[in-house]
Structure formats: structure tokens, C-alpha cells
Amino acid sequence: MDPHDDVNHNVVNHNVVNHNVVNHNDDDEENDIENPGDLDFKEEERWGSMSERNMSSMKMPLLRKRTNTTSQIAVVGANSCPIESLDYEMIENDLFKQDWRSRKRVQIFQYVFLKWGLALLIGLATGLVGFFNNIAVENISGFKLLLTNKLMLEGSFFKAFLAFAGCNITFAAAAGVLCAYIAPAAAGSGIPEVKAYLNGVDAPSILAPSTLFVKIFGSVFGVSAGFVVGKEGPMVHTGACIANLLGQGGSRKYGLTWNWLRYFKNDRDRRDLITCGAAAGVAAAFRAPVGGVLFALEEAASWWRSALLWRTFFTTAVVAIVLRGFIQYCWTGKCGLFGQGGLIMYDVSKEVSSYGGYDILAVIFLGVVGGVLGAFYNYLIDKVLRTYSIINEKGPSFRVLLVIVISVLTTCCAFGLPWLAKCTPCPIDAGSKCPTVGEIGHYKRFQCPPGYYNDLASLFLTTNDDAIRNLFSNAIIREFQMSSLFIFFVAIYFLGIITYGIAVPAGLFIPVILGGSVYGRIVGRVFHSLSVLDTGLFSLLGAASFLGGTMRMTVSLCVILLELTNNLLLLPLVMIVLLISKTVADCFNHGVYDQILKLKGLPYLEAHAEAYMKHLVAGDAVSGPLVTFSGVERVETVVHALQSTGHNGFPVINEPPFSDTPELCGLVLRSHLLVLLKAKYFSHDSRLSGRDIRKKFSPFDFAKPGTGKGLKLEDITITEEEMNMYIDLHPITNASPYTVLETMSLAKAKILFRQIGLRHMCVVPKSQGRSPIVGILTRHDFMPEHILGLYPHMRQHK
């Protein structure tokens, strides 16, 4: 057995041939991604080889290996994998060129107008969903907290606990059932999946309508259940799902298609729309339109251009306008806290922002602490996700059970830990009523007598957003005791870790901001005698340091935090603390989203090439015999190749009499071959029939389908007589694929592959007299696991 054959990112033996290869389509909703704990993904498009023994076991005619002078193909065993790559490259075949030559000015204007129109619709829809999420959480959580507070004031402590626990467990179970049984892909924040999609990875169901539905309602129930999670991360995924739904042109599966959206039935335009959706999600979650654009640029998108920047900025501006309109309506007090502060969620503009030398030292200290705590946070999340994968593999019922267990633990901490705090007399100069009456406020009475409040209850028995407001507030410097802050920090730190990974939509932004603001306030109390900064501003800087230590973003986080708090005077300090925390944390491990990508097995291509790739050339990464077609090929040969492999791209080689010498004609996609086979436009002899095919088909016949199953080989019936006929592949062959010499540096080839957004890269020989193509490089061939498996000695160059 060739030692190269058993190399895979998830250690899959490629000598085992799957006889029932299924051509996965990106819109198949039946193959759902599991939640973040299910780490069982595998890559696609492995160009492996298989032994003669496995070849002979296949119950189909044996196809011969290709030589330099024959037109036969070599069988390649390929496993069917649930993850494919996206076709960001424009397929410039004859049909595409004919379509663009025939387009009129009106059609071009319609295409441009639809781009901006869809950006407008994405902004409107995402803004509405963001408003709905806020209203729903405020009302559901408000009902729960008012009921608990009422029973506590009556002295019915046990009834209060039962009511509090009953509401939490009910909401948690509802979120868990939705995720476990309807859309497992909706679990977690969804940012790693969106990031992978924009990198070119097409994992099943991550943008399906069912995922969107569960993401919205599951997030509302999860946050209302009192979990240490946020609704901000899932809003990024929600925005991406909305963009995908609007841009896919309806659903062929349900007979709902819109011809006027046919221009967007390709991965390239969908990628731009989903980038706008991700930015809109951040804008709706944090009311930070500029931060949303920068988040998409810095963290989400792998490919960017100025035209996309304009449309993304327009989309987030629409979100801001929508939210502003609803906030004005909510100023009447009908929407809970949603309308407070206008577009500013945590307004600290009134606090003193002057600072001196000791403040700079405190900020540096905060940055170092945030980097260390953030790196440790990511390390523990990695271990928890691996542990949860064992439970999640047992089935949906075990996932729901895990959700309920974590809910019970969170409820016990939220209701039980405040009993450890001492009752504090209400301050004389309190800016608000003490003790607080209702579900919001700084001073929760809990079990204390009249005139006293419980500071831990003020943090635990409230929504996460209200807890952050309390910590950012500087109304009373010693509002929270140091012991209470330490207890709350430890609880939030570890509850956030064990909560992420269960089957509920769970964002990381709010738990990290909450934890960082606690230890930021602790540092502010320690430096209070030396510092000029308010304690509430130290909480903000602590949140920034923790965010930088976990997520490893800088520019976008800086702008988001400034838009959240409306205090531009803190810009230098926020920049310093983010840079220090990211630098410190990078010394230990990767960012949390990068770790989750790796855990899920999503073949994400980094922006840089590994050092050892400079010691290899493109030809070194090519393995296994290649599957090729002639320009005019027998139907039987094409069908058997599609049956025996899971490849999605096949080189087409012209040979005499269609050319003087063997030459690379281009690349043909599996999906296009299936359309041509279904139409059965065959000929009895080997001849060119491209002109007739161009008259019969339009480019939209080969467009990528929307929601629903795509065309499969099993759906096509071909008779024995048709098997012996010929099919002209020239009209559907991409005549200008990206090619590189076999002697090009592998590092250079990888950078080119990622920057252009390719799915296939053809490797051609340097010298003449050989086959016109050496092999094809796909995403998997650039994965470190694959390359180090081929060349283990390269590990010393890492």
C-alpha cells in the first residue's frame, strides 16, 4: 500500500473505497453539522490512489490508467466526505463567454441594481431580527426575574428558587431540543462556520433555513435561560443565513424560484452577500455599524475588495437606521432596556477619561493579565469541547440532557452564590432607588432586610447585559465588595467555559466581556488610590483585554468597544490593552475561533504558508494517478469515473485528431457533467458538437441550485446503447483554469490558491514531451496534516 494513501486531516484510510459515492450539494439539509462538540468532520477531494486489489473488487468495468498517448482514465478511489469546497472561481467556458457577450446594458444594470437591492434587504431583515431578539429576551427574562424577585420579597425563598429554576430549565430544554433535533448546525456561535464558508469551505446546512430558524429562537431561549452566553455571536451567523436565503433565488426543492435572482446562483456572488450578512449581524448585535464592517474585514472574510467594502458599509448603515427607528419607538418604555442609550448599549461617556502615568502601568498590567487569562480560557474550551464530543456522539437525547445538566448547575450558582455575600447598607448618595424594585437595577435586595442590598445578587439575578452595565457604572466606587467580585469572576469564567459546546446557540462575546469587566473592576479598585481613571473605565479596559486574549482581534474590537461605550477619549488605552493582550496570548495558543475550526476538522486555509512549505514544490504535493477526460469522451467512461470517484473537477485533454499533440483543454466540474448527462445530448461518433450544445443550453442551466438537493448521478438513467455513445465536453470546460508549474514553491502556490479563492489548481509540467498536466491541487493538499503525512521529516522545519 502506498504510504501516501492513508494521509488525511482526520486520519481517513483512502485505500478503503466507497462504492456508493454521493455527490454532496451545499444545500442538502439532511446532512446537518453537529454542534461544536462533534468533532468528526473530514475533508473532500482527496487525490489518492488505490491498490489493484481494491480496484479488482469494484463491480464495474476496470478503467485503464492514463498514459501520455491514450485517452483512457485511471480509477481513483475516493471516500465520500460531507465537506466540499466552494467554486469562487468564475467558470469561463463557452456558455459563460457567450452569455456575457450577449448581455445588454439593461441586464448589466439589473445585475448591479440587484446587488445593492439585496444589500438593502439584508440590512432590513437583520435589523428586524436583532430588534426581535432584544425584545424577546427582555420580556422573557423580565417575566422570570420579576416573578423570582416578588417571591423573594414575600420571604418564599424556596418557591422563588423553584420558579427561577423551573423557568431556566424550561427555556434551556426548549433551546436544546431545537438544536439537537432540528438543526445541530445552529449550536455554538456560528462565527467559525461563517469564517470557514468565506474561506471556501462548504460544510452542510450551516446556512440552511432550518439553521436560521433555530438560531433565532434557540438564541432567545438560551439567553433567557440564564446561561452565560450572548446573543451577539449567533447574530453573525443569523445575518449570514439571511443573506444566503435572500441570494439563492428561492428553492428548487419546493418549486419556489425567482428568475430575477438567477444572476446570484454562484458561489462568488453568494460569498459577497454572506460577507454583508456577517457584518450586518455584528452591527445589529452591538449597534456598531462601523465595527461590523471591520469585523467582516479583519476576522470573517478571507477575500476583500473595495466594491465589497462599499456594499458592506451600506448594509450596516441600513441596520443602524432600522435599529434607530425602533429605538425611538421604545423610548416610551414598552421595550424594556432596548431603547436605553439610543444606539449606545453601555454608555460611559460621562465618566472621567483623563489618565496619568500610573494609569498606563495599570493598563499594561491589564493587558498582560487579559492575555494570560484569555489563553487559558481557550485552552480549557478546547478540552471541554473534546469531552463534550463523547457525549454528543451518543445522540440528540444526550445532548438535551447535557443542556439540562448545565442549566441546573448555572441556576444553582446564580441563586446559591449570592447567599455567600454579606448584606450591604444602601448608599446615601445612590443614584437610583435602593434596594431595587423590579428585574433591573444596581441594588438587588435578595434575602437582605429593608435598607440593604446584596451585591452578588445584583450581578447574578439579572440579564448579562444588565450585569455589564452595573460593572461599567461608576455611580458608587465600592458598590461591589472585593470578595463578591472574586466569586463572580470565578463563577462566570468557568460557567462560560462549560456552557460553550452544549446544544444551544451560544455567543462568546458577552461572557468574555462580562468576565473581563469583573477583573478590570478589581484592578481599578487596587489602583484606585493611585489612578485618575474611574473604576467603571477599568472594567471596560478589562473587557477589552479579555476579548483580545481570547479572540485575537484588534482593530474591529477596538471600534466595536468604542461604539458600545461612546467614549473616544479611551481610544489610546483600548488600543494599547488590545495589542498587549493579543501579543501575550499568541505566545501560548491560537484564537478561540481558530481552535474551533481545527477541532471541527474544517479545512481552513490560513493567510500565511508554513515555513516548511518553502522547502517543497507544487509537484511534491500531487499524489495518486489522475482522472482525466478527452475533449470528446465516451459516455461510459464519464459515468464510471463519476461512480468510482468523489472528485469535483476533472482535467480535459485534447488529443489527435482534435489537436496535433496532447494539450490541456481545461477543467470540467462534476456538477456540469451531471447536467450534460441528464440532457443526454450524445452523438454516435466522436465529433465536435459544441455549437449545437450552446444553442440548447444557457449558463443558468448549470447554475448552482438553491435550497434543496442538487442533481445526483443516481437520478440519471442511461441505457446500454447510450453508454457507447460520445459526449462533447468542450462547451462546459473551463478553458482558462489557474495553472502553476510543478517547480513553483508550495508556499507560493498556497498563497495564490487562497488569495484567488480557488477550488482546483492545475499543476503542469516544466518540460515538453510529457502529459500536459501533472496533477491537481485542492484545498486538502495544502493542509499541514496532509503535507506532513507525506513528508514527516519536514516537522523539524516547523
GUVOKE-780708 format. One record per residue (C-alpha): x, y, z. Coordinates in steps of 0.25 Angstrom, whole numbers, padded with zeros to 4 digits, always signed. Layout:
BEGIN
XYZ ...
END
This chain:
BEGIN
+0000+0000+0000 +0005+0014-0004 +0008+0021+0010 +0002+0034+0004 -0011+0028+0003 -0015+0028+0017 -0012+0042+0020 -0024+0051+0024 -0027+0062+0033 -0035+0053+0041 -0027+0041+0038 -0036+0034+0028 -0031+0022+0020 -0032+0025+0006 -0030+0011+0001 -0044+0008+0006 -0053+0010-0006 -0067+0015-0004 -0075+0009-0015 -0087+0018-0013 -0081+0031-0015 -0091+0042-0013 -0089+0056-0019 -0091+0065-0008 -0098+0078-0010 -0097+0090-0002 -0112+0092+0000 -0115+0078+0005 -0121+0080+0018 -0121+0065+0022 -0107+0065+0026 -0106+0074+0038 -0093+0079+0044 -0093+0075+0059 -0091+0084+0070 -0077+0089+0074 -0074+0077+0082 -0076+0067+0070 -0062+0067+0064 -0064+0057+0053 -0062+0065+0040 -0054+0060+0029 -0049+0068+0016 -0052+0065+0002 -0046+0064-0012 -0034+0055-0007 -0026+0051-0020 -0021+0038-0014 -0018+0025-0021 -0023+0011-0018 -0017-0003-0019 -0020-0013-0030 -0027-0022-0020 -0037-0011-0017 -0039-0008-0032 -0042-0022-0036 -0053-0023-0025 -0061-0012-0031 -0073-0017-0039 -0071-0009-0051 -0062-0009-0064 -0048-0007-0060 -0043+0006-0066 -0028+0007-0070 -0018+0017-0065 -0015+0029-0074 -0002+0029-0082 +0003+0041-0090 -0003+0036-0103 -0016+0029-0099 -0030+0035-0095 -0033+0026-0084 -0034+0030-0070 -0029+0024-0057 -0039+0020-0046 -0036+0027-0033 -0043+0022-0020 -0049+0034-0013 -0057+0034+0000 -0070+0041+0001 -0068+0053+0010 -0078+0063+0016 -0070+0075+0013 -0067+0081+0000 -0060+0094-0005 -0067+0105-0012 -0065+0110-0026 -0061+0124-0025 -0054+0124-0038 -0062+0128-0050 -0064+0117-0059 -0060+0123-0073 -0066+0112-0082 -0072+0115-0096 -0086+0116-0090 -0081+0127-0080 -0074+0134-0091 -0086+0134-0100 -0095+0139-0089 -0086+0151-0085 -0084+0155-0100 -0099+0155-0102 -0103+0163-0089 -0109+0176-0091 -0107+0189-0083 -0121+0187-0077 -0117+0173-0072 -0103+0179-0066 -0111+0190-0059 -0121+0180-0054 -0109+0171-0048 -0103+0184-0041 -0116+0189-0036 -0119+0175-0030 -0106+0175-0023 -0110+0187-0016 -0124+0184-0014 -0120+0171-0007 -0111+0178+0002 -0122+0187+0006 -0131+0175+0009 -0121+0168+0017 -0119+0180+0025 -0134+0182+0027 -0136+0167+0031 -0124+0166+0040 -0128+0179+0047 -0142+0173+0049 -0137+0160+0055 -0127+0168+0064 -0139+0176+0069 -0147+0164+0071 -0136+0157+0079 -0135+0168+0089 -0150+0170+0091 -0152+0155+0093 -0140+0153+0103 -0144+0166+0111 -0159+0161+0112 -0156+0146+0115 -0144+0149+0125 -0152+0161+0131 -0164+0151+0134 -0155+0141+0140 -0147+0151+0149 -0160+0159+0153 -0166+0146+0158 -0153+0142+0165 -0152+0156+0172 -0166+0156+0176 -0166+0143+0183 -0152+0147+0190 -0159+0159+0195 -0170+0151+0201 -0160+0142+0208 -0163+0130+0200 -0149+0126+0197 -0151+0112+0193 -0163+0116+0184 -0154+0126+0178 -0143+0116+0175 -0153+0107+0169 -0159+0117+0160 -0145+0122+0156 -0140+0108+0153 -0153+0104+0146 -0152+0115+0136 -0138+0113+0133 -0139+0098+0131 -0151+0100+0122 -0144+0111+0113 -0131+0103+0113 -0139+0090+0109 -0146+0097+0098 -0133+0103+0092 -0126+0089+0094 -0138+0081+0087 -0138+0091+0075 -0123+0090+0073 -0122+0075+0075 -0134+0070+0067 -0136+0081+0056 -0123+0088+0053 -0110+0083+0060 -0102+0093+0051 -0109+0105+0060 -0101+0101+0072 -0090+0110+0077 -0087+0124+0072 -0086+0120+0057 -0075+0130+0055 -0065+0119+0052 -0074+0113+0041 -0077+0126+0035 -0062+0129+0035 -0059+0115+0028 -0070+0118+0018 -0064+0131+0014 -0051+0124+0013 -0057+0114+0003 -0062+0102+0011 -0076+0097+0009 -0080+0090+0021 -0094+0084+0021 -0106+0092+0026 -0098+0103+0032 -0107+0114+0025 -0120+0106+0023 -0133+0112+0026 -0135+0102+0038 -0122+0107+0043 -0127+0121+0043 -0140+0118+0050 -0133+0110+0061 -0122+0121+0062 -0132+0132+0065 -0141+0125+0074 -0131+0116+0081 -0122+0128+0084 -0134+0135+0090 -0137+0123+0099 -0123+0121+0102 -0120+0135+0107 -0133+0135+0115 -0130+0122+0122 -0119+0130+0129 -0107+0123+0122 -0094+0130+0122 -0095+0132+0107 -0098+0144+0098 -0107+0146+0086 -0097+0155+0079 -0089+0143+0073 -0101+0136+0068 -0105+0149+0061 -0093+0148+0052 -0098+0134+0047 -0112+0139+0046 -0108+0150+0037 -0101+0141+0028 -0113+0131+0028 -0122+0143+0024 -0112+0147+0013 -0111+0133+0007 -0126+0131+0007 -0129+0144+0000 -0118+0142-0010 -0120+0127-0014 -0132+0131-0023 -0142+0122-0016 -0143+0107-0015 -0144+0097-0026 -0147+0087-0016 -0161+0093-0012 -0163+0099-0026 -0160+0113-0021 -0150+0120-0031 -0149+0135-0035 -0143+0137-0049 -0139+0151-0046 -0129+0145-0035 -0123+0136-0045 -0110+0144-0046 -0106+0140-0032 -0107+0125-0034 -0092+0124-0032 -0083+0124-0020 -0075+0136-0024 -0087+0146-0022 -0093+0138-0010 -0079+0140-0003 -0081+0155-0005 -0095+0155+0001 -0091+0146+0012 -0080+0155+0016 -0090+0167+0016 -0099+0158+0025 -0088+0155+0035 -0085+0170+0036 -0099+0173+0038 -0100+0163+0049 -0089+0170+0057 -0096+0183+0054 -0109+0178+0059 -0103+0171+0071 -0095+0183+0077 -0101+0194+0070 -0088+0197+0064 -0089+0199+0048 -0074+0202+0046 -0069+0191+0055 -0078+0181+0047 -0070+0185+0034 -0057+0184+0041 -0061+0171+0047 -0064+0165+0034 -0051+0170+0028 -0042+0166+0040 -0048+0153+0044 -0059+0147+0035 -0055+0150+0021 -0043+0143+0014 -0044+0151+0001 -0047+0166+0000 -0049+0177-0010 -0053+0192-0010 -0067+0189-0016 -0070+0179-0005 -0066+0190+0005 -0076+0199+0000 -0087+0190+0000 -0084+0184+0014 -0083+0199+0019 -0097+0201+0013 -0103+0189+0019 -0098+0192+0033 -0103+0207+0031 -0117+0201+0028 -0116+0192+0040 -0113+0205+0049 -0125+0212+0043 -0134+0201+0045 -0130+0200+0060 -0130+0215+0062 -0145+0215+0057 -0149+0204+0067 -0141+0210+0078 -0149+0223+0076 -0162+0215+0078 -0156+0208+0090 -0153+0221+0097 -0168+0220+0102 -0163+0209+0111 -0170+0198+0104 -0157+0190+0101 -0150+0188+0114 -0136+0193+0113 -0135+0192+0098 -0137+0207+0096 -0127+0212+0107 -0116+0220+0102 -0121+0220+0088 -0110+0213+0079 -0101+0212+0091 -0102+0200+0099 -0092+0203+0110 -0091+0218+0111 -0079+0222+0119 -0077+0236+0112 -0080+0243+0125 -0069+0237+0133 -0055+0243+0135 -0046+0239+0124 -0033+0246+0128 -0021+0238+0131 -0007+0239+0136 +0006+0230+0137 +0000+0220+0148 -0012+0218+0139 -0003+0214+0127 +0004+0204+0136 -0009+0199+0141 -0013+0197+0126 -0001+0189+0123 -0003+0180+0135 -0018+0178+0130 -0013+0175+0116 -0003+0164+0121 -0014+0158+0131 -0024+0158+0119 -0014+0151+0110 -0011+0140+0120 -0026+0138+0125 -0030+0138+0110 -0020+0128+0106 -0024+0119+0118 -0039+0121+0114 -0036+0116+0100 -0029+0104+0106 -0040+0100+0115 -0050+0102+0104 -0042+0092+0095 -0042+0082+0106 -0057+0084+0109 -0061+0082+0094 -0053+0069+0093 -0060+0064+0105 -0074+0068+0100 -0071+0061+0087 -0072+0048+0094 -0086+0051+0100 -0091+0057+0087 -0088+0045+0079 -0098+0037+0087 -0110+0044+0080 -0119+0056+0082 -0125+0052+0095 -0112+0052+0102 -0109+0066+0096 -0122+0071+0102 -0119+0064+0115 -0105+0071+0115 -0112+0085+0113 -0121+0082+0125 -0110+0078+0134 -0102+0091+0131 -0115+0099+0133 -0117+0093+0147 -0102+0096+0150 -0104+0110+0145 -0117+0112+0153 -0111+0107+0166 -0099+0116+0164 -0108+0128+0161 -0117+0126+0172 -0108+0120+0182 -0095+0128+0182 -0102+0141+0186 -0105+0135+0199 -0090+0136+0202 -0090+0151+0201 -0092+0160+0212 -0103+0170+0212 -0098+0184+0209 -0105+0196+0214 -0111+0205+0203 -0102+0217+0200 -0108+0230+0204 -0104+0236+0190 -0109+0225+0182 -0113+0230+0168 -0124+0220+0167 -0134+0214+0177 -0128+0205+0187 -0132+0194+0188 -0136+0192+0174 -0151+0188+0171 -0153+0180+0159 -0144+0172+0150 -0133+0183+0147 -0125+0192+0155 -0112+0192+0163 -0117+0188+0177 -0124+0175+0178 -0130+0173+0192 -0130+0157+0191 -0130+0152+0205 -0126+0165+0212 -0134+0173+0221 -0140+0187+0216 -0129+0197+0214 -0119+0187+0210 -0115+0181+0197 -0108+0168+0192 -0097+0172+0182 -0095+0158+0177 -0110+0156+0174 -0109+0170+0166 -0099+0162+0157 -0105+0148+0157 -0120+0151+0157 -0121+0160+0145 -0118+0158+0130 -0104+0158+0125 -0105+0172+0118 -0110+0178+0131 -0099+0172+0139 -0089+0178+0129 -0096+0192+0131 -0095+0190+0146 -0080+0187+0145 -0077+0198+0135 -0085+0208+0144 -0077+0217+0154 -0088+0222+0162 -0082+0216+0175 -0068+0212+0175 -0070+0202+0186 -0083+0197+0181 -0078+0183+0180 -0069+0176+0190 -0056+0171+0186 -0060+0157+0191 -0073+0157+0183 -0065+0162+0170 -0055+0150+0172 -0067+0140+0174 -0074+0145+0162 -0062+0145+0153 -0058+0131+0156 -0073+0126+0154 -0074+0134+0141 -0061+0129+0136 -0063+0115+0138 -0078+0115+0135 -0075+0121+0121 -0065+0110+0118 -0074+0099+0121 -0086+0105+0115 -0080+0107+0101 -0081+0094+0094 -0095+0090+0098 -0106+0089+0088 -0111+0103+0089 -0107+0116+0081 -0096+0122+0089 -0088+0134+0087 -0075+0137+0093 -0074+0152+0093 -0083+0155+0105 -0077+0144+0114 -0063+0149+0111 -0067+0164+0113 -0074+0160+0126 -0062+0153+0131 -0052+0164+0127 -0060+0175+0133 -0060+0168+0146 -0045+0167+0148 -0044+0180+0141 -0052+0186+0153 -0044+0178+0163 -0031+0184+0157 -0038+0198+0157 -0041+0196+0172 -0026+0192+0174 -0021+0204+0167 -0031+0214+0172 -0022+0222+0181 -0012+0224+0170 -0021+0225+0158 -0029+0236+0152 -0038+0227+0143 -0051+0223+0148 -0054+0209+0153 -0064+0207+0142 -0054+0210+0131 -0045+0200+0137 -0056+0190+0135 -0057+0194+0120 -0042+0192+0119 -0042+0179+0126 -0053+0174+0116 -0044+0179+0104 -0032+0171+0110 -0040+0159+0111 -0046+0160+0097 -0032+0162+0091 -0027+0150+0099 -0038+0140+0094 -0042+0145+0080 -0028+0151+0076 -0035+0163+0068 -0030+0177+0070 -0036+0188+0060 -0050+0183+0060 -0051+0180+0075 -0046+0194+0077 -0056+0201+0069 -0067+0192+0074 -0064+0195+0088 -0063+0210+0085 -0077+0209+0078 -0082+0201+0090 -0078+0211+0101 -0078+0225+0093 -0064+0229+0099 -0054+0233+0088 -0045+0238+0099 -0041+0224+0103 -0036+0220+0089 -0021+0220+0092 -0023+0212+0105 -0032+0202+0098 -0022+0201+0086 -0011+0198+0096 -0018+0188+0104 -0023+0180+0092 -0009+0180+0086 -0003+0175+0098 -0013+0164+0102 -0013+0159+0087 +0003+0158+0087 +0003+0151+0101 -0008+0141+0097 -0001+0138+0084 +0011+0133+0091 +0002+0121+0097 -0008+0117+0087 -0017+0121+0075 -0030+0129+0076 -0043+0123+0080 -0049+0123+0067 -0037+0117+0060 -0037+0106+0071 -0051+0102+0068 -0049+0102+0053 -0038+0092+0055 -0046+0084+0065 -0057+0083+0055 -0048+0078+0044 -0052+0089+0035 -0040+0091+0025 -0038+0105+0027 -0026+0111+0019 -0018+0121+0027 -0013+0134+0021 +0001+0130+0022 +0009+0118+0018 +0016+0109+0027 +0031+0110+0028 +0034+0096+0023 +0025+0099+0010 +0037+0107+0005 +0045+0094+0004 +0035+0087-0005 +0030+0090-0019 +0016+0089-0024 +0019+0075-0031 +0022+0069-0017 +0008+0071-0012 +0002+0063-0024 -0001+0049-0021 -0008+0037-0028 -0012+0035-0043 -0020+0046-0049 -0034+0045-0054 -0035+0052-0068 -0045+0052-0080 -0043+0054-0094 -0050+0066-0101 -0060+0057-0107 -0061+0045-0098 -0070+0032-0097 -0082+0033-0088 -0078+0020-0081 -0064+0026-0077 -0071+0038-0071 -0081+0031-0064 -0071+0021-0058 -0062+0032-0054 -0073+0039-0046 -0077+0026-0040 -0063+0022-0035 -0058+0035-0030 -0063+0047-0022 -0055+0057-0029 -0062+0070-0033 -0052+0074-0044 -0046+0067-0056 -0036+0072-0066 -0040+0071-0080 -0029+0067-0090 -0029+0069-0105 -0022+0059-0114 -0022+0055-0128 -0030+0057-0137 -0035+0069-0129 -0020+0075-0127 -0007+0072-0132 -0001+0068-0119 -0007+0065-0105 -0011+0078-0099 -0019+0083-0087 -0032+0088-0091 -0037+0092-0077 -0045+0087-0065 -0059+0082-0065 -0067+0081-0052 -0075+0069-0047 -0088+0077-0046 -0087+0082-0060 -0085+0067-0065 -0097+0063-0058 -0106+0073-0065 -0100+0069-0078 -0102+0055-0076 -0117+0057-0071 -0120+0065-0084 -0114+0053-0092 -0108+0061-0103 -0100+0050-0108 -0094+0046-0122 -0092+0033-0129 -0078+0036-0133 -0066+0044-0127 -0068+0058-0133 -0069+0073-0128 -0084+0077-0125 -0081+0089-0117 -0089+0099-0126 -0102+0091-0124 -0100+0089-0109 -0098+0104-0108 -0111+0106-0115 -0118+0096-0106 -0113+0101-0092 -0112+0114-0085 -0102+0117-0074 -0113+0117-0064 -0116+0102-0067 -0102+0100-0060 -0104+0109-0048 -0103+0105-0034 -0116+0101-0028 -0122+0107-0016 -0128+0101-0004 -0131+0086-0007 -0123+0074-0013 -0115+0076-0025 -0114+0067-0037 -0108+0053-0034 -0103+0042-0043 -0114+0033-0037 -0124+0042-0042 -0120+0039-0057 -0123+0027-0065 -0114+0023-0076 -0117+0011-0085 -0106+0002-0090 -0107+0008-0104 -0105+0022-0099 -0093+0017-0091 -0086+0014-0104 -0089+0028-0110 -0080+0040-0109 -0081+0054-0102 -0074+0067-0105 -0069+0073-0093 -0063+0086-0099 -0075+0095-0097 -0075+0093-0082 -0060+0092-0080 -0053+0104-0073 -0043+0107-0083 -0035+0117-0074 -0032+0109-0061 -0022+0114-0052 -0009+0106-0054 +0005+0106-0048 +0018+0100-0051 +0021+0087-0044 +0034+0094-0039 +0027+0106-0033 +0029+0107-0018 +0018+0100-0010 +0017+0112-0001 +0015+0122-0013 +0005+0112-0019 -0003+0112-0005 -0003+0127-0004 -0008+0128-0019 -0019+0117-0016 -0024+0125-0004 -0024+0139-0009 -0031+0136-0022 -0041+0127-0015 -0039+0114-0024 -0045+0100-0023 -0035+0094-0032 -0021+0097-0037 -0015+0090-0049 +0000+0086-0048 +0006+0086-0061 +0020+0080-0065 +0032+0089-0067 +0037+0081-0079 +0031+0077-0092 +0028+0063-0097 +0021+0059-0084 +0006+0058-0081 +0001+0073-0081 -0004+0072-0067 +0004+0066-0055 -0008+0067-0045 -0018+0076-0038 -0016+0082-0024 -0029+0084-0016 -0031+0090-0002 -0027+0077+0005 -0014+0077-0002 -0009+0089+0005 -0014+0085+0019 -0002+0083+0029 -0007+0069+0033 -0006+0064+0018 +0007+0070+0015 +0014+0066+0028 +0008+0052+0026 +0015+0051+0012 +0028+0057+0017 +0029+0054+0032 +0043+0059+0032 +0038+0073+0030 +0033+0074+0044 +0047+0079+0048 +0045+0092+0039 +0032+0096+0046 
END
